[in-house]
Amino acid sequence: MFAIVTYTLVIPVTWEKLPKDVKKFLILFSINGFSFSALIAAPTLGNLMNISLESVGWLFSLSSFLQALLSYFVGRKFEKLPPTYGLAISRAIFGIGSLLYGLCTNVWTFAAAQLFLSFTDIFYPCLVMYERALFPPKQREIIYSLEFFMTESTKAIAYALFVFVFAPLMQGQSFLRSIFFMIFFANVFYSAAYLFILPKVESGSTVHSEHVIASTGLKIFFSIMLHQYLCYTAFNFSSFLIISYYLIDLFKMPAWSPFLFEMVFSATVATSIFWKGKVKSHPSFNLIFGASAIAANFLIWIIQNPILFFTSHVLMGIGFIFWFPAKETIKQQVAPRQLGRWEGFFQGLNILTRIFTPIASATVASRLGYGFVFAISAILFFSAIVVSMPSVLWMKKNFGIERV
């Protein structure tokens, strides 16, 4: 039986104090921010190819069904295999999907591209296990904050170039296809980096030398995992599929408009580097505050005003920078050694839900209006706060903060 250990979280941690391997990981992790463009561009391309909202919803649902069957088995398998290999495979698959999107000409090639692009999600347990082995426990929350800084600063710069430089030169589909080709080359490099540049992790069951497996029992661990599941379901329900059609169909905005709201979000998260380190609040508070801010943001979207929609992403960005690092820190701290299978199980459950959410949200938006979609996401987020209480209370009791 493992003892419960009270850790001291040191805030802030400067870049110089981080391990060299963590620095390399964070620098290359910024490629994820650029790659995220594909998730915005894909439904926008479907709209410009005159594929109906419900048809795209069915395509996204089909790809989710296939992922759900594999996620648990991949997570469990990589408990014994190096998660580094799984991450290299996932980035290669994402690159192929991006290439296919750049080349697609009809609904069938569009479906094939979505299938490849979405399969990256089944390897998410590999990322969680890799981070558990790489990140020192005392520095996890600030490292996750730096992850966000690296990805969102990259997105802010990339999206500014997309909107203000590339968009005036290229219109419609050609603009989106050029983005997909750039993402393809970036992910080929990223895949190779996991094999030849970044540190290797022996297996998914490997933990950092300073990490002690908490004897909390699965009840507390499941509370944070159920919280994560409900939050991801909320995001999936008000996904980029919905938002892209919302902006283009309802407000008649151009193809680059989805990148503009994401640029506002990314800039907010990136600039948090100047103030987040001064925040001394506990991870348990950060999770509740951040999740509440995100839920409130969904409620704001019910008001159909494009200016309010874009500016509300400042609140969304602030909520994220509090919520996500805290959520990952709590999850890693209360997780059993067999993290891969449970991360795979809940990721599979999340993916299984995504079979229904694209078509469900598309149907709700088409028949009842977009406001109902955003209201459902807000309810899911508030519910997630409630179910997280066992892990939040355990964390508050057993994980202290040292103010420096």
C-alpha positions as CSV (number, residue, x, y, z in Angstrom):
1,M,0.0,0.0,0.0
2,F,1.3,3.4,-0.9
3,A,1.2,6.3,1.5
4,I,-0.5,9.5,0.7
5,V,2.2,12.2,0.3
6,T,1.5,15.9,0.7
7,Y,3.5,17.7,-2.0
8,T,4.4,21.4,-2.0
9,L,3.7,23.2,-5.3
10,V,6.3,25.9,-6.0
11,I,5.0,28.9,-7.9
12,P,6.4,30.4,-10.1
13,V,8.9,28.1,-11.8
14,T,11.2,29.9,-14.1
15,W,12.2,28.5,-17.5
16,E,15.8,28.1,-16.3
17,K,14.7,25.8,-13.4
18,L,12.9,23.4,-15.7
19,P,14.7,20.1,-16.7
20,K,16.3,20.2,-20.1
21,D,14.0,17.4,-21.5
22,V,10.9,19.3,-20.4
23,K,12.1,22.4,-22.2
24,K,12.6,20.4,-25.4
25,F,9.2,18.9,-25.0
26,L,7.5,22.3,-24.5
27,I,9.2,23.9,-27.5
28,L,8.2,21.1,-29.9
29,F,4.7,20.9,-28.2
30,S,4.0,24.3,-29.8
31,I,3.5,22.4,-33.1
32,N,0.2,21.1,-31.6
33,G,-1.0,24.7,-31.6
34,F,-0.3,25.1,-35.3
35,S,-1.8,21.7,-36.0
36,F,-5.0,22.7,-34.2
37,S,-5.7,24.9,-37.3
38,A,-6.9,21.7,-39.1
39,L,-9.7,21.2,-36.6
40,I,-11.0,24.7,-37.5
41,A,-10.4,24.5,-41.2
42,A,-12.0,21.1,-41.7
43,P,-15.7,22.0,-41.0
44,T,-15.1,25.3,-42.7
45,L,-13.9,23.5,-45.9
46,G,-17.0,21.2,-45.7
47,N,-19.2,24.3,-45.7
48,L,-17.4,25.8,-48.7
49,M,-17.7,22.4,-50.5
50,N,-21.5,22.7,-50.0
51,I,-21.7,19.7,-47.7
52,S,-24.6,20.2,-45.4
53,L,-24.2,20.6,-41.7
54,E,-26.0,17.4,-40.9
55,S,-24.0,15.5,-43.5
56,V,-20.7,16.7,-41.9
57,G,-22.1,15.8,-38.6
58,W,-22.7,12.2,-39.7
59,L,-19.2,12.0,-41.1
60,F,-17.7,13.2,-37.8
61,S,-19.9,10.7,-35.9
62,L,-18.7,7.8,-38.1
63,S,-15.1,8.5,-37.5
64,S,-15.8,8.8,-33.7
65,F,-17.3,5.3,-33.7
66,L,-14.2,3.7,-35.1
67,Q,-12.0,5.6,-32.6
68,A,-14.1,4.5,-29.6
69,L,-13.4,0.8,-30.4
70,L,-9.7,1.3,-30.3
71,S,-9.0,3.9,-27.6
72,Y,-9.2,1.6,-24.5
73,F,-7.0,-1.1,-26.1
74,V,-4.4,1.4,-27.3
75,G,-4.2,2.9,-23.8
76,R,-3.8,-0.5,-22.1
77,K,-1.3,-1.7,-24.7
78,F,1.0,1.2,-24.2
79,E,1.1,0.6,-20.4
80,K,3.8,-1.9,-21.4
81,L,5.2,-0.2,-24.5
82,P,7.0,3.1,-24.9
83,P,4.3,5.8,-25.3
84,T,6.9,7.7,-27.4
85,Y,6.1,5.3,-30.3
86,G,2.4,5.9,-29.9
87,L,2.9,9.7,-30.1
88,A,5.1,9.4,-33.2
89,I,2.4,7.3,-34.9
90,S,-0.3,9.7,-33.9
91,R,1.5,12.8,-35.4
92,A,2.2,10.8,-38.6
93,I,-1.5,9.9,-38.9
94,F,-2.5,13.5,-38.2
95,G,-0.2,14.7,-41.0
96,I,-1.7,12.2,-43.5
97,G,-5.2,13.4,-42.6
98,S,-4.2,17.0,-43.2
99,L,-2.7,16.1,-46.5
100,L,-5.9,14.3,-47.6
101,Y,-7.9,17.4,-46.6
102,G,-5.7,19.5,-48.8
103,L,-6.3,17.2,-51.7
104,C,-10.0,16.3,-51.2
105,T,-12.5,17.0,-53.9
106,N,-15.7,15.4,-52.8
107,V,-17.6,14.0,-49.8
108,W,-15.8,10.7,-49.9
109,T,-12.3,12.0,-49.8
110,F,-13.5,14.5,-47.2
111,A,-14.6,11.5,-45.1
112,A,-11.3,9.7,-45.6
113,A,-9.4,12.8,-44.5
114,Q,-11.6,13.2,-41.3
115,L,-11.0,9.5,-40.5
116,F,-7.2,9.9,-40.5
117,L,-7.3,13.3,-38.7
118,S,-9.5,12.1,-35.9
119,F,-7.6,8.9,-35.2
120,T,-5.0,10.9,-33.4
121,D,-7.3,11.0,-30.4
122,I,-7.0,7.3,-29.7
123,F,-3.3,7.9,-28.8
124,Y,-4.2,10.6,-26.1
125,P,-3.5,8.1,-23.3
126,C,0.1,7.9,-24.6
127,L,0.5,11.7,-24.1
128,V,-0.9,11.5,-20.5
129,M,1.5,8.6,-19.6
130,Y,4.4,10.4,-21.3
131,E,3.8,13.6,-19.3
132,R,3.5,11.7,-16.0
133,A,6.9,10.2,-16.6
134,L,8.5,13.4,-17.8
135,F,7.1,16.2,-15.5
136,P,8.3,16.6,-11.9
137,P,5.2,16.4,-9.6
138,K,6.0,19.8,-7.9
139,Q,6.1,21.6,-11.2
140,R,3.2,20.0,-13.0
141,E,0.6,22.8,-12.9
142,I,3.1,25.4,-14.0
143,I,4.4,23.1,-16.8
144,Y,0.8,22.6,-18.0
145,S,0.4,26.4,-18.0
146,L,3.5,26.6,-20.1
147,E,2.2,24.0,-22.5
148,F,-0.8,26.3,-23.0
149,F,1.5,29.3,-23.5
150,M,3.5,27.4,-26.2
151,T,0.5,26.2,-28.1
152,E,-1.6,29.4,-27.8
153,S,1.2,31.8,-28.6
154,T,1.9,29.7,-31.7
155,K,-1.8,29.8,-32.6
156,A,-2.0,33.5,-32.0
157,I,0.9,34.2,-34.4
158,A,-0.2,31.7,-37.0
159,Y,-3.8,32.9,-37.0
160,A,-2.8,36.5,-37.3
161,L,-0.8,35.6,-40.4
162,F,-3.7,33.5,-41.7
163,V,-6.2,36.3,-41.3
164,F,-4.2,39.4,-42.1
165,V,-1.5,38.1,-44.6
166,F,-2.7,34.9,-46.3
167,A,-6.4,35.5,-46.5
168,P,-6.1,38.7,-48.7
169,L,-3.9,36.7,-51.1
170,M,-6.0,33.5,-51.2
171,Q,-9.7,33.1,-51.1
172,G,-12.1,30.3,-50.0
173,Q,-10.9,26.7,-50.5
174,S,-7.4,27.6,-51.7
175,F,-6.8,29.5,-48.5
176,L,-7.8,26.4,-46.4
177,R,-6.0,23.9,-48.5
178,S,-2.7,25.8,-48.2
179,I,-3.1,25.6,-44.4
180,F,-3.6,21.8,-44.6
181,F,-0.4,21.4,-46.6
182,M,1.6,23.3,-44.0
183,I,0.2,21.3,-41.2
184,F,1.2,18.1,-43.1
185,F,4.8,19.1,-43.2
186,A,4.9,20.3,-39.6
187,N,3.5,16.9,-38.4
188,V,6.0,14.8,-40.4
189,F,8.7,16.7,-38.5
190,Y,6.9,16.4,-35.2
191,S,6.5,12.6,-35.6
192,A,10.3,12.3,-36.3
193,A,11.1,14.4,-33.3
194,Y,9.4,12.0,-30.9
195,L,11.7,9.3,-32.3
196,F,15.0,11.2,-32.6
197,I,14.9,14.4,-30.5
198,L,12.6,14.0,-27.5
199,P,13.4,11.8,-24.5
200,K,12.3,8.2,-24.6
201,V,10.0,6.7,-21.9
202,E,10.4,3.0,-21.2
203,S,6.7,2.2,-20.8
204,G,3.4,3.8,-20.0
205,S,3.6,2.5,-16.4
206,T,6.8,4.5,-15.8
207,V,6.4,7.5,-13.5
208,H,8.7,10.4,-12.6
209,S,11.3,9.6,-9.9
210,E,9.7,12.1,-7.5
211,H,6.1,10.8,-8.1
212,V,4.4,8.7,-5.4
213,I,1.3,6.7,-6.4
214,A,-1.5,8.0,-4.2
215,S,-3.6,5.4,-2.4
216,T,-6.8,7.3,-2.9
217,G,-8.9,4.5,-4.4
218,L,-10.7,4.6,-7.7
219,K,-13.7,6.6,-6.4
220,I,-11.7,9.9,-6.2
221,F,-9.8,9.2,-9.4
222,F,-13.1,8.5,-11.2
223,S,-14.5,11.8,-10.0
224,I,-11.9,13.8,-11.9
225,M,-12.2,11.5,-14.9
226,L,-15.9,12.0,-15.0
227,H,-15.4,15.7,-14.7
228,Q,-13.0,15.6,-17.7
229,Y,-15.5,13.5,-19.7
230,L,-18.4,15.9,-19.1
231,C,-16.2,18.9,-20.0
232,Y,-15.0,17.3,-23.2
233,T,-18.6,16.4,-24.1
234,A,-19.6,20.1,-23.6
235,F,-16.8,21.1,-26.0
236,N,-17.7,18.5,-28.5
237,F,-21.4,19.6,-28.4
238,S,-20.4,23.2,-29.2
239,S,-17.6,22.2,-31.5
240,F,-15.8,23.9,-34.3
241,L,-18.3,22.2,-36.6
242,I,-21.1,24.1,-35.0
243,I,-19.2,27.4,-34.6
244,S,-18.0,27.4,-38.2
245,Y,-21.5,27.0,-39.6
246,Y,-22.8,29.5,-36.9
247,L,-20.5,32.2,-38.1
248,I,-20.8,31.6,-41.8
249,D,-24.5,30.8,-42.1
250,L,-25.9,33.1,-39.5
251,F,-23.6,36.1,-39.7
252,K,-22.4,35.6,-43.4
253,M,-18.8,35.8,-42.3
254,P,-15.9,34.8,-44.6
255,A,-13.9,31.5,-44.5
256,W,-11.2,33.0,-42.2
257,S,-13.6,34.1,-39.5
258,P,-13.3,30.9,-37.3
259,F,-9.5,31.7,-37.1
260,L,-10.3,35.2,-35.8
261,F,-12.1,34.0,-32.6
262,E,-9.5,31.4,-32.0
263,M,-6.8,34.1,-32.3
264,V,-8.5,36.1,-29.6
265,F,-8.6,33.0,-27.3
266,S,-5.0,32.2,-28.1
267,A,-3.8,35.7,-27.5
268,T,-5.5,35.7,-24.1
269,V,-3.9,32.5,-23.1
270,A,-0.5,33.5,-24.4
271,T,-0.4,36.8,-22.5
272,S,-1.2,34.9,-19.3
273,I,2.5,34.2,-19.1
274,F,2.8,37.8,-17.7
275,W,0.4,37.3,-14.8
276,K,-0.4,33.6,-14.2
277,G,2.9,33.0,-12.2
278,K,1.7,35.7,-9.7
279,V,-1.5,33.8,-9.0
280,K,-1.0,31.8,-5.7
281,S,-4.4,30.0,-5.7
282,H,-4.6,26.3,-5.1
283,P,-5.3,23.8,-8.0
284,S,-8.6,22.9,-6.5
285,F,-9.8,26.6,-6.6
286,N,-8.3,27.0,-10.1
287,L,-10.3,24.1,-11.4
288,I,-13.6,25.4,-10.1
289,F,-13.0,29.0,-11.1
290,G,-11.8,28.1,-14.6
291,A,-14.7,25.7,-15.2
292,S,-17.2,28.3,-14.0
293,A,-15.7,30.9,-16.4
294,I,-15.9,28.5,-19.4
295,A,-19.6,27.6,-18.5
296,A,-20.4,31.3,-18.3
297,N,-18.8,31.8,-21.7
298,F,-21.2,29.3,-23.3
299,L,-24.1,31.2,-21.8
300,I,-22.9,34.4,-23.3
301,W,-22.9,32.8,-26.8
302,I,-26.6,32.4,-26.6
303,I,-26.8,36.1,-27.3
304,Q,-26.5,36.3,-31.1
305,N,-24.1,39.1,-31.6
306,P,-20.8,38.6,-33.5
307,I,-18.9,41.2,-31.6
308,L,-19.9,39.7,-28.3
309,F,-19.1,36.2,-29.5
310,F,-15.5,37.2,-30.5
311,T,-14.8,39.3,-27.4
312,S,-16.2,36.6,-25.1
313,H,-13.2,34.4,-26.0
314,V,-11.1,36.6,-23.6
315,L,-13.2,35.0,-20.8
316,M,-12.9,31.6,-22.4
317,G,-9.1,32.0,-22.5
318,I,-8.9,33.0,-18.8
319,G,-11.1,30.1,-17.9
320,F,-8.9,27.7,-19.8
321,I,-5.6,28.8,-18.3
322,F,-7.0,28.2,-14.8
323,W,-9.0,25.0,-15.6
324,F,-6.8,22.8,-17.8
325,P,-3.5,22.9,-15.8
326,A,-5.4,22.3,-12.6
327,K,-7.4,19.5,-14.0
328,E,-4.3,17.7,-15.3
329,T,-2.4,18.3,-12.1
330,I,-5.2,16.8,-10.0
331,K,-5.7,13.9,-12.4
332,Q,-2.0,13.0,-12.4
333,Q,-1.8,13.2,-8.6
334,V,-4.8,10.9,-7.8
335,A,-4.2,8.5,-10.7
336,P,-3.4,4.8,-10.1
337,R,-0.3,3.3,-11.7
338,Q,-2.5,1.8,-14.5
339,L,-3.3,5.2,-15.8
340,G,-3.1,4.2,-19.5
341,R,-6.1,1.8,-19.4
342,W,-8.3,4.2,-17.5
343,E,-7.3,7.2,-19.6
344,G,-8.0,5.0,-22.6
345,F,-11.4,3.9,-21.2
346,F,-12.6,7.4,-20.6
347,Q,-11.1,8.7,-23.8
348,G,-13.0,5.8,-25.5
349,L,-16.1,6.9,-23.7
350,N,-15.5,10.5,-24.8
351,I,-15.0,9.3,-28.4
352,L,-18.1,7.1,-28.1
353,T,-20.1,10.1,-27.1
354,R,-18.7,12.0,-30.1
355,I,-20.5,9.4,-32.3
356,F,-23.7,11.1,-31.3
357,T,-22.7,14.7,-30.4
358,P,-22.0,15.9,-34.0
359,I,-25.3,14.8,-35.4
360,A,-27.1,15.6,-32.2
361,S,-25.7,19.2,-32.0
362,A,-26.2,19.7,-35.7
363,T,-29.9,18.6,-35.4
364,V,-30.5,20.8,-32.4
365,A,-28.9,23.8,-34.2
366,S,-30.9,23.2,-37.4
367,R,-34.2,22.6,-35.7
368,L,-34.1,24.6,-32.4
369,G,-31.3,27.1,-33.0
370,Y,-27.7,27.5,-31.9
371,G,-28.7,29.0,-28.5
372,F,-29.9,25.6,-27.4
373,V,-26.6,24.0,-28.3
374,F,-24.6,26.5,-26.2
375,A,-27.1,26.2,-23.3
376,I,-26.6,22.4,-23.2
377,S,-22.8,22.8,-23.1
378,A,-23.1,25.2,-20.2
379,I,-25.2,22.8,-18.3
380,L,-22.7,20.0,-18.9
381,F,-19.9,22.2,-17.6
382,F,-21.7,23.1,-14.4
383,S,-22.5,19.4,-13.9
384,A,-18.8,18.6,-14.3
385,I,-17.9,21.0,-11.4
386,V,-20.3,19.1,-9.1
387,V,-19.0,15.6,-9.9
388,S,-15.4,16.7,-9.4
389,M,-15.9,17.5,-5.7
390,P,-14.4,14.3,-4.2
391,S,-11.0,14.8,-6.1
392,V,-11.1,18.5,-5.5
393,L,-11.5,18.1,-1.8
394,W,-8.9,15.4,-1.6
395,M,-6.5,17.7,-3.5
396,K,-7.2,20.6,-1.2
397,K,-6.4,18.5,1.8
398,N,-3.3,16.7,0.6
399,F,-1.6,19.1,-1.9
400,G,-0.1,22.3,-0.4
401,I,1.3,25.5,-2.0
402,E,4.5,27.1,-1.1
403,R,4.5,30.8,-1.9
404,V,7.8,32.1,-3.3
